[in-house]
Amino acid sequence: MTRPLFTPCTLGRIELKNRFVMAPLTRSRAGAGNVPQPLAALYYGQRASTGLIVAEATQVSATAQGYVSTPGVHSAEQVAGWRLATDAVHAAGGRIFLQLWHVGRISHTEFQPGGALPVAPSAVKAEGKVYTSKGFEDMPEPRALDLDEIPGIVESFRAAALNAIAAGFDGVEVHAANGYLLDQFLRDGANRRSDGYGGGIANRARLVLEVMAAIADAIGADRTGIRISPINSFNDLTDSDPQALFDHLVAGLAGKGYAYLHAIEGDMTGKDSRPFDWRRLRERFGGVYIANLGYDAVRADAALADGHADLIAFGKPFIANPDFVLRTLLGAPLAELDGDTLYTPGAHGYTDYPVLAGI
């Protein structure tokens, strides 16, 4: 009998050959101007045996950056750089989406045009440090976005989605997770606004829903997915009632024909152990649901078999195992990840992990 992970799946307007998803993984190897380099084409092409690749988080504008050497998709040069990667994946028979990203307050003046303060829903500083050219530095208190600036945030995501399609991506994933800008608007630990984008749950969910609608109008809902992390406290972000918040958000996404809902099912930091009803999110959404966080092959097959999810996202295993799908099929051991090379420049620890010998 065929294992669930190895069965095909329809995702919007495309067909996936299996139910593995390579989760977006920041690797900090973009070049000058935050342009993806040719090495990225080799990296993603090596991993094209997965059903769907979601390429690393990618800045939607010049103000969206928060880390060294992360790519953008808001210039012609960046679009051309990404085209090399999408061509490589498609030539190998794969499918690839691009994750669209604005970091919000998780940034530093070094990354902002003119040395300006990072922007956020409210002037609430995140505890923690960010890696700059000088090493780890404290994140500054951000500047609260003015009400009349918010349409520009929506437009930056819409324009980035169009650029992603021009670069050859099969679709986009809106990054509304892990404590970045859209997640900051969602959760009351960071959003202290008193206007139409703050206060109650409906107002805090408004920006995410507007971004999704704008992108769907530009490239099609069936090419537009979203990633959320309801109880993840990564990047110093919390909410007083995540179940109610994300029940409302997902209800607002339901019935629109979006490609998928991608959920990080827990807290990456291990701090928040509150119960959360993930199945309720899946049922409310009514479309393709991608489960993420800590899955191995056994748990993944079980989650697919009992209807908990339609696709399973894996992260770190794909870094050290470009042939992770084949290794899983054969029950072969996995290569170990070299943590020291996750964010270092060049091919080492990026494109030089070996595949199974003799295959």
C-alpha positions in Angstrom: 0.0 0.0 0.0 1.3 3.5 -0.9 2.2 5.6 2.1 0.2 8.8 2.4 3.3 11.0 2.1 3.9 9.6 -1.3 0.5 10.2 -2.8 -0.2 13.2 -5.2 -2.2 16.2 -4.2 -3.9 19.1 -6.0 -2.9 22.5 -4.8 -4.8 25.3 -6.4 -4.0 25.2 -10.1 -1.0 22.8 -9.8 -0.5 19.1 -9.1 2.0 18.0 -6.5 3.8 14.6 -6.9 3.8 13.9 -3.2 2.8 15.5 0.1 6.1 16.7 1.3 6.6 20.4 1.7 10.0 22.0 2.1 9.4 24.7 4.6 10.8 28.2 4.1 14.4 28.3 5.5 16.4 31.5 5.8 20.0 30.8 4.7 21.4 34.4 4.4 23.2 33.9 1.1 21.8 36.8 -1.0 24.4 39.1 -2.7 24.7 42.8 -3.1 21.3 44.5 -3.3 19.7 41.4 -1.7 19.8 39.6 -5.0 19.5 35.8 -5.0 22.6 34.3 -6.3 23.1 31.5 -8.9 24.0 29.1 -6.0 20.4 29.4 -4.8 19.3 27.8 -8.1 21.5 24.8 -7.4 20.3 24.6 -3.8 16.6 24.6 -4.7 17.0 22.4 -7.8 18.7 19.8 -5.6 15.6 19.6 -3.5 13.0 19.5 -6.2 11.9 16.0 -5.5 9.6 17.4 -2.8 6.0 18.0 -3.7 6.3 21.7 -2.9 9.2 24.0 -2.1 8.3 27.2 -0.2 11.4 29.3 -0.8 12.9 31.3 2.0 11.3 34.4 3.5 11.8 37.3 1.1 11.5 41.0 1.6 8.6 42.7 -0.1 10.2 46.1 0.1 13.4 47.9 1.1 11.9 48.6 4.6 11.0 44.9 5.1 14.5 43.6 5.9 15.7 42.5 9.3 18.6 40.1 8.7 21.9 40.1 6.9 22.0 38.8 3.3 18.3 37.9 3.0 16.8 38.2 -0.5 14.1 40.6 -1.7 11.6 40.5 -4.6 11.1 44.2 -5.1 13.7 45.0 -7.7 14.3 43.9 -11.3 17.7 42.4 -10.3 16.1 40.4 -7.5 13.4 39.1 -9.9 16.1 38.0 -12.4 18.0 36.2 -9.6 14.9 34.3 -8.5 14.2 33.3 -12.1 17.3 31.1 -12.1 16.0 29.2 -9.1 12.5 28.7 -10.4 13.8 27.5 -13.7 16.1 25.0 -12.0 13.2 23.6 -9.9 10.8 23.4 -12.8 13.5 21.7 -15.0 13.8 19.1 -12.2 10.0 18.5 -12.2 9.4 20.5 -9.0 7.0 23.2 -7.8 7.9 26.3 -5.9 6.2 29.1 -4.0 7.8 32.2 -2.6 7.3 33.3 1.0 6.6 37.1 1.1 8.0 38.8 4.2 8.0 42.0 6.1 9.8 41.8 9.4 8.3 44.9 11.0 9.9 45.6 14.4 12.4 42.6 14.1 15.0 44.8 12.5 17.6 47.5 13.0 18.3 50.9 11.7 21.2 49.4 9.7 18.8 47.6 7.4 16.4 50.6 7.0 16.7 53.1 4.2 18.3 56.3 5.5 18.9 54.6 8.9 15.3 55.1 9.9 13.6 53.2 12.7 11.9 49.9 11.8 8.1 50.1 11.6 5.4 48.2 13.5 1.8 48.4 14.4 2.7 50.2 17.7 5.9 51.5 19.3 6.4 48.4 21.4 10.0 47.2 21.5 10.7 43.5 21.0 13.2 41.9 23.5 16.1 40.3 21.8 18.9 41.0 19.4 19.3 41.1 15.7 22.5 40.1 13.8 24.0 43.1 11.9 27.3 43.7 10.2 28.7 44.6 13.7 27.4 41.4 15.3 24.4 40.9 17.6 22.7 44.2 18.6 19.6 45.1 20.5 16.5 45.8 18.4 15.4 49.4 18.7 12.0 50.6 19.7 10.1 50.7 16.4 8.0 53.5 14.9 4.3 53.0 14.8 2.9 53.1 11.3 0.6 56.0 10.6 -2.9 55.0 9.4 -2.3 56.5 6.0 0.9 54.3 5.6 -1.0 51.0 5.9 -2.3 51.0 2.3 1.4 51.1 1.3 2.1 47.9 3.2 -0.8 46.2 1.4 0.5 47.4 -1.9 4.1 46.2 -1.2 2.8 42.7 -0.7 0.6 42.9 -3.8 3.5 44.2 -6.0 5.9 41.5 -4.5 3.4 38.8 -5.5 3.3 40.1 -9.0 7.1 40.1 -9.1 7.2 36.5 -7.8 5.0 35.3 -10.6 7.1 37.3 -13.0 10.1 35.4 -11.6 8.5 32.1 -12.4 7.1 31.0 -9.0 4.0 28.9 -9.0 2.5 31.0 -6.2 3.3 32.8 -3.0 2.9 32.3 0.7 2.1 35.3 2.9 4.2 35.2 6.0 1.8 36.1 8.8 3.8 34.1 11.4 6.7 34.0 13.8 6.4 37.5 15.2 6.9 39.5 12.0 4.9 42.5 10.8 1.6 40.8 9.9 1.7 38.7 13.0 2.5 41.8 15.0 -0.7 43.3 13.8 -2.7 40.2 14.7 -1.5 39.7 18.3 -2.3 42.0 21.2 1.2 41.6 22.7 2.5 44.0 20.0 -0.6 45.7 18.6 -1.8 48.6 20.9 -3.5 50.6 18.2 -6.8 52.4 18.9 -7.8 52.8 15.2 -9.4 50.4 12.7 -6.3 48.2 12.8 -6.2 47.7 16.6 -8.2 46.8 19.6 -10.6 44.0 19.0 -9.9 40.8 17.1 -11.7 41.9 13.9 -9.6 45.0 13.7 -6.3 43.2 14.4 -7.1 40.6 11.7 -8.0 43.3 9.1 -4.5 43.9 7.6 -3.8 40.2 7.0 -7.2 39.8 5.3 -6.6 42.9 3.2 -3.1 41.7 2.1 -4.5 38.3 1.2 -7.4 39.8 -0.8 -5.1 42.2 -2.7 -2.7 39.4 -3.7 -5.5 37.2 -4.7 -6.9 39.9 -6.9 -3.5 40.4 -8.5 -2.4 36.8 -9.1 -5.4 34.6 -8.2 -6.5 33.2 -4.9 -5.4 29.7 -6.0 -1.8 30.9 -6.1 -2.0 32.5 -2.7 -1.2 30.6 0.6 -0.6 31.9 4.1 1.5 30.8 7.0 0.4 31.4 10.6 1.8 30.5 14.1 -1.0 31.0 16.6 0.8 30.1 19.8 4.4 30.7 18.8 6.2 33.2 21.1 9.2 33.5 18.8 10.4 37.1 18.4 8.8 38.1 21.8 5.2 37.9 20.6 2.2 36.7 22.5 -1.6 37.0 22.5 -4.2 36.8 25.3 -6.6 34.6 23.4 -5.0 32.9 20.3 -7.8 30.4 19.7 -10.5 33.2 19.4 -8.1 35.3 17.3 -7.2 32.6 14.8 -10.6 31.1 14.6 -11.8 34.6 13.4 -8.9 35.0 11.0 -9.3 31.6 9.4 -13.1 32.1 9.1 -12.3 35.3 7.2 -10.0 33.3 4.8 -12.5 30.5 4.3 -14.4 30.2 1.1 -12.1 32.5 -0.9 -10.3 29.7 -2.8 -6.9 30.3 -1.3 -4.3 27.7 -2.1 -3.6 26.6 1.4 -3.3 27.4 5.1 0.1 26.6 6.6 0.2 26.3 10.4 3.1 26.1 12.8 1.5 23.8 15.4 3.1 24.9 18.6 5.6 27.3 20.1 9.1 27.0 18.7 10.5 28.4 21.9 8.7 25.9 24.1 7.4 28.7 26.4 3.7 28.5 25.5 2.1 25.1 26.2 -1.6 26.3 26.1 -3.9 23.8 24.4 -5.0 24.8 20.9 -7.5 23.1 18.5 -5.6 22.8 15.2 -8.3 20.6 13.7 -10.8 23.3 14.2 -8.7 25.6 12.1 -8.5 23.1 9.4 -12.2 22.6 9.4 -13.0 26.3 9.4 -10.6 26.9 6.5 -12.1 24.1 4.4 -9.1 24.0 2.0 -5.6 22.5 1.8 -4.0 22.5 5.3 -0.2 22.2 5.8 0.9 21.0 9.2 4.3 22.0 10.5 6.6 21.6 13.5 8.4 18.6 14.7 7.0 16.0 12.3 8.9 12.9 11.4 7.9 10.5 8.7 5.8 8.3 11.0 3.9 11.2 12.5 3.4 12.7 9.1 1.9 9.6 7.6 -0.4 9.3 10.6 -1.5 12.9 10.3 -2.3 12.5 6.6 -4.1 9.2 7.1 -6.4 10.4 9.8 -7.3 13.6 8.0 -5.4 16.0 10.3 -3.6 17.6 7.4 -3.2 17.4 3.6 0.5 18.2 3.4 3.3 18.1 5.9 6.1 20.7 6.0 9.6 19.7 7.0 12.4 22.2 7.6 15.9 21.2 8.9 15.9 17.7 7.3 15.9 19.3 3.9 19.0 21.4 4.7 21.3 18.4 5.2 19.4 16.0 2.9 18.7 17.3 -0.6 17.3 13.8 -1.2 15.1 13.8 1.9 12.1 12.4 0.0 14.1 9.4 -1.3 15.7 8.7 2.1 12.3 8.7 3.7 11.0 6.3 1.0 13.9 3.9 1.6 14.1 4.3 5.3 17.7 5.4 4.9 19.5 7.3 7.7 19.5 11.1 7.5 22.7 13.2 7.2 23.4 15.5 10.1 23.0 19.2 9.9 26.0 21.4 10.4 24.6 24.2 12.5 27.8 26.4 12.1 27.1 26.9 8.3 23.4 27.7 8.4 23.9 31.4 7.7 27.5 31.5 6.3 28.2 32.6 2.7 29.2 30.1 0.0 28.5 26.6 -1.0 29.8 24.9 2.2 26.8 23.7 4.3 24.5 24.8 1.5 24.9 22.9 -1.7 27.6 20.4 -0.8 25.5 17.9 1.3 25.8 14.5 -0.3 23.0 12.4 -1.7 22.7 8.6 -1.1 25.6 6.8 -2.7 24.8 4.4 -5.5 21.4 5.7 -6.2 
